[in-house]
Amino acid sequence: MDKQLKRSRSNRMFAGVCGGLGDYLGVDPVMVRLLWAIFTVFSFGTGLLIYILAWVIVPEE
């Protein structure tokens, strides 16, 4: 079975991007959210732009 990156419907806080990424990578989505938040703070908001882009590009499951 091919693994595909999809936004999560069940494990979401906002758009399901981090939940889907956590499922895809096999890690806890909370860790993905935490790392994404840290990246966003230290990249002066670039993480937020990448999140919005992923929200548009990555299909929902």
Buried (B, 14 or more C-beta within 10 A) or exposed (E): EEEEBBBBEEBBEEBBBBBBBBBBEEEEBEEBBEBBBEBBEEEEEEBBEBBEEBBEEBEEB
